[in-house]
């Protein structure tokens, strides 16, 4: 079964996947896709310096890395590739004297490194002269198999393809990507019912943020979902600790 640390890493993957996927699509659609970070006017600003294509490359890379984290199958690859992007973003925000933004991105970098630390055994051979030995499967490897990770990639590619032509369809493809990312971890056996509810609330928040103000009481609903996630996480940790105490007592 998935333990607390495994589940927290899973949520970090989904969170950072959403942050960077949505930021990239938002840039490609000139702000017509809801997101949490990243200026939608990046391409317009860099175009003044002849760097419009560079801005597009950054946006596409953000979408790709977010999608890799969503798949679970390729999340380790996404986490490794995300480190230099996070460092570059921090360097840019500091050089531009953006107030507060470097601290926010420092948190993202910390979460990024936490994902890598979770799988440190896969990197241990880099610091040893001994031949690399097989690594025992991680609890989250349960979600790497099947066709759903490939479906996430397909939906992300569709989102990219539509981003320059049709904003409503881009939003629909983005929502499909989020739903498939949720299905990738909810449908396989591994999560408890409580953990599945937490994931569902997280996916609901992604969809609500994407739709923005197009729905009534969006901000209130997002706040309620976020509060529910935090409360249920605390309950999940308490139940897990209590279960361990019962087992030890037995």
C-alpha positions in Angstrom: 0.0 0.0 0.0 1.0 3.6 -0.5 2.5 5.2 2.6 2.4 8.8 3.6 5.7 9.7 2.1 4.8 8.0 -1.2 1.5 9.7 -1.3 3.1 13.1 -0.7 5.5 12.6 -3.5 2.6 11.6 -5.7 0.8 14.9 -4.9 4.0 16.9 -5.5 4.2 15.3 -9.0 0.6 16.3 -9.7 1.1 19.8 -8.3 4.3 20.6 -10.2 2.9 18.9 -13.2 0.0 21.2 -13.2 2.1 24.3 -12.4 4.4 24.0 -15.3 1.9 22.4 -17.8 -0.6 25.2 -17.2 2.1 27.9 -17.3 3.3 26.7 -20.6 -0.1 26.5 -22.2 -1.0 29.9 -20.8 2.0 31.5 -22.6 1.2 29.7 -25.8 -2.4 31.0 -25.7 -1.6 34.6 -24.6 -3.3 34.2 -21.3 -6.3 32.2 -22.4 -5.6 29.3 -20.2 -5.9 29.5 -16.4 -2.7 29.0 -14.4 -0.9 29.8 -11.2 2.5 31.2 -12.2 4.3 32.6 -15.2 3.6 35.8 -17.1 1.4 35.1 -20.2 3.0 38.0 -21.9 6.5 36.5 -21.9 6.6 36.0 -25.7 5.4 39.5 -26.3 8.0 40.9 -24.0 10.9 38.9 -25.4 9.8 39.6 -29.0 11.1 43.2 -28.5 14.6 41.7 -28.1 14.2 39.2 -31.0 13.6 36.3 -28.6 10.0 35.4 -29.4 11.0 31.9 -30.6 13.0 31.4 -27.3 9.8 32.3 -25.4 7.9 29.7 -27.4 10.5 27.0 -26.7 10.3 27.8 -22.9 6.5 27.4 -23.0 6.6 24.1 -24.9 9.3 22.8 -22.5 7.1 23.7 -19.6 4.2 21.8 -21.1 6.3 18.7 -21.9 7.8 18.6 -18.4 4.5 19.0 -16.8 3.1 16.2 -18.9 6.0 13.9 -18.0 5.3 14.4 -14.3 1.6 13.7 -14.9 2.3 10.4 -16.5 4.0 8.8 -13.4 5.7 6.5 -15.9 8.1 9.2 -17.0 8.0 11.3 -13.8 11.6 10.7 -12.9 12.7 12.0 -16.3 10.5 15.0 -15.9 11.9 15.7 -12.4 15.5 15.5 -13.6 14.8 17.9 -16.5 12.8 20.3 -14.4 15.8 21.1 -12.1 17.7 23.3 -14.7 14.5 25.0 -15.7 13.7 25.8 -12.0 17.2 27.2 -11.5 17.0 29.3 -14.7 13.6 30.7 -13.7 15.0 31.7 -10.3 18.0 33.3 -11.9 15.8 35.3 -14.3 13.4 36.5 -11.6 16.3 37.6 -9.4 18.0 39.5 -12.2 14.7 41.2 -13.1 14.1 42.2 -9.4 10.7 40.5 -9.3 9.4 40.9 -5.7 8.5 37.6 -4.1 8.7 35.5 -7.2 12.1 34.1 -6.5 10.9 32.8 -3.2 7.9 31.1 -4.8 10.2 29.4 -7.4 12.6 28.4 -4.7 9.7 26.5 -3.1 9.1 24.8 -6.5 12.8 23.9 -6.7 12.7 22.4 -3.2 9.7 20.3 -4.1 11.5 19.3 -7.3 14.6 18.2 -5.3 12.3 16.3 -2.9 11.0 14.2 -5.8 14.5 13.3 -6.7 15.6 12.6 -3.1 12.7 10.2 -2.9 14.3 8.1 -5.7 17.9 8.6 -4.6 18.6 4.9 -4.9 18.2 5.1 -8.6 21.1 7.7 -8.7 23.3 6.1 -6.1 25.5 4.4 -8.8 26.6 7.8 -10.0 28.6 8.2 -6.8 30.1 4.8 -6.7 32.8 2.9 -8.6 30.9 -0.3 -8.2 28.6 -1.7 -11.0 25.0 -0.5 -10.7 22.8 -3.0 -9.0 19.0 -3.5 -9.6 16.9 -1.2 -7.4 13.8 -2.6 -5.7 10.6 -1.2 -7.1 9.1 1.9 -5.4 5.6 2.0 -4.2 4.7 4.5 -6.8 5.9 2.3 -9.6 2.4 0.8 -9.5 1.2 3.7 -11.5 3.8 3.4 -14.3 2.2 0.6 -16.2 -0.8 0.5 -18.5 -2.0 2.7 -21.4 -3.1 5.7 -19.3 0.4 7.3 -19.1 0.5 7.2 -22.9 -3.0 8.7 -23.0 -1.7 11.6 -20.9 1.1 12.2 -23.4 -1.4 12.1 -26.2 -3.7 14.7 -24.6 -0.8 16.9 -23.8 0.4 16.8 -27.4 -3.1 17.6 -28.6 -3.2 20.6 -26.2 0.1 21.8 -27.7 -1.2 21.4 -31.3 -4.4 23.3 -30.6 -2.8 26.1 -28.6 -2.1 28.3 -31.6 -5.4 27.7 -33.4 -8.4 27.4 -31.1 -8.5 28.5 -27.5 -11.7 26.8 -26.4 -10.5 23.5 -27.8 -7.1 24.0 -26.2 -8.9 24.4 -22.8 -10.9 21.2 -23.5 -7.7 19.3 -24.3 -6.0 20.7 -21.2 -8.9 19.6 -19.0 -8.7 16.1 -20.7 -5.0 16.0 -19.8 -5.8 16.7 -16.1 -8.6 14.1 -16.0 -6.3 11.5 -17.5 -3.5 12.4 -15.0 -6.0 11.8 -12.2 -7.2 8.5 -13.7 -3.6 7.3 -14.0 -3.3 7.2 -10.2 -7.0 6.6 -9.2 -7.9 3.7 -11.4 -5.0 1.3 -10.5 -5.0 -0.5 -7.2 -2.9 1.2 -4.6 -4.6 4.3 -3.2 -7.1 4.1 -0.3 -10.5 5.7 -0.8 -9.4 8.7 1.3 -6.4 9.2 -0.9 -8.5 8.9 -4.0 -10.8 11.7 -2.7 -7.7 13.9 -2.1 -6.5 13.3 -5.7 -10.0 14.0 -7.1 -10.1 17.4 -5.2 -6.7 18.2 -6.6 -7.8 17.5 -10.2 -11.0 19.5 -9.5 -8.9 22.5 -8.5 -6.8 22.1 -11.7 -10.0 22.2 -13.8 -11.5 25.1 -11.9 -8.3 27.2 -12.2 -8.2 26.4 -16.0 -11.8 27.7 -16.4 -11.1 30.7 -14.3 -14.0 33.1 -13.9 -16.2 31.3 -16.5 -18.0 29.5 -13.7 -19.9 31.2 -10.8 -18.2 31.2 -7.4 -15.0 29.7 -8.8 -12.7 31.3 -6.2 -14.9 30.1 -3.3 -15.0 26.5 -4.8 -11.2 26.5 -5.2 -10.7 27.6 -1.6 -13.1 24.9 -0.3 -11.4 22.2 -2.4 -7.9 23.4 -1.1 -9.2 23.4 2.5 -10.6 19.9 1.9 -7.3 18.6 0.6 -5.4 20.0 3.6 -7.9 18.6 6.1 -8.1 15.2 4.5 -4.3 15.0 4.3 -4.1 15.6 8.1 -6.7 12.9 8.6 -4.8 10.5 6.3 -1.6 11.1 8.3 -3.4 10.6 11.6 -5.0 7.4 10.4 -1.7 6.0 9.1 0.1 6.8 12.4 -2.8 5.3 14.4 -2.7 2.1 12.3 1.1 1.8 12.8 0.6 2.2 16.6 -2.0 -0.6 16.6 0.3 -2.9 14.6 3.2 -2.3 17.0 0.9 -2.8 20.0 -0.2 -6.2 18.6 
